[in-house]
Amino acid sequence: YGDEVAFYFAWMGFLTKWLCFPGIMGLGAYCFRWYREDDIDHDEYTPFYGLITFVWAVAFVQFWDRAENRWSYKWGTMM
């Protein structure tokens, strides 16, 4: 099928693994807000969750670039 399909499935696997962290953090934030009976507009910890999500997204892109280059070299598709 070619390089495009291989990289698609590599990206999907990489993304699935990396989405575990924000998923667990989001569940924790939801449970914390539920326990305190806050809504999202009045919870003082929501900006910190947003900041953590931003840092996660930047790290995700950087690590994906590394993984993509590693797989490209391994598969002999470097351009």
C-alpha positions in Angstrom: 0.0 0.0 0.0 2.9 2.4 0.5 4.5 4.8 2.8 1.4 6.9 3.4 -0.6 4.0 4.8 2.3 2.9 7.0 2.8 6.4 8.4 -1.0 6.8 8.9 -1.1 3.7 11.1 2.1 4.7 12.9 0.6 8.1 13.7 -2.7 6.5 14.9 -0.8 4.2 17.2 1.4 7.1 18.5 -1.6 9.4 19.0 -3.6 6.7 20.8 -0.8 6.1 23.3 -0.3 9.8 23.9 -4.0 10.5 24.4 -4.0 8.4 27.6 -2.4 11.2 29.6 -4.9 14.0 28.8 -7.7 11.5 29.1 -6.7 10.5 32.6 -6.0 14.1 33.5 -9.4 15.2 32.2 -11.2 12.4 34.2 -9.3 13.5 37.3 -10.3 17.1 36.7 -13.9 16.1 36.2 -14.0 14.0 39.4 -12.3 16.8 41.3 -14.8 19.4 40.2 -17.7 16.9 40.9 -16.4 16.3 44.4 -16.1 20.0 45.1 -19.4 20.7 43.3 -17.9 23.4 41.1 -18.8 24.0 37.5 -16.1 24.6 34.9 -16.7 28.4 34.9 -16.0 28.8 38.6 -13.3 26.3 39.2 -9.9 28.0 39.9 -7.9 25.0 38.7 -9.3 25.0 35.1 -6.6 27.3 33.8 -3.9 25.0 35.2 -5.5 22.1 33.4 -5.4 24.2 30.2 -1.8 25.0 30.7 -0.9 21.3 31.2 -2.9 20.4 28.1 -0.9 23.1 26.1 2.4 21.7 27.3 1.3 18.2 26.5 0.3 19.3 22.9 3.7 20.9 22.4 5.5 17.8 23.7 3.3 15.6 21.5 4.3 17.4 18.3 8.0 17.3 19.2 8.0 13.6 20.0 6.0 12.8 16.9 8.6 14.5 14.8 11.2 12.4 16.4 9.3 9.2 16.0 8.4 10.0 12.3 12.1 10.6 11.5 13.1 7.4 13.3 10.5 5.4 11.4 11.4 7.1 8.1 15.0 6.2 8.5 14.2 2.7 9.6 11.9 2.1 6.7 14.3 3.7 4.2 11.9 6.5 3.1 14.1 9.5 4.1 13.8 12.3 1.6 
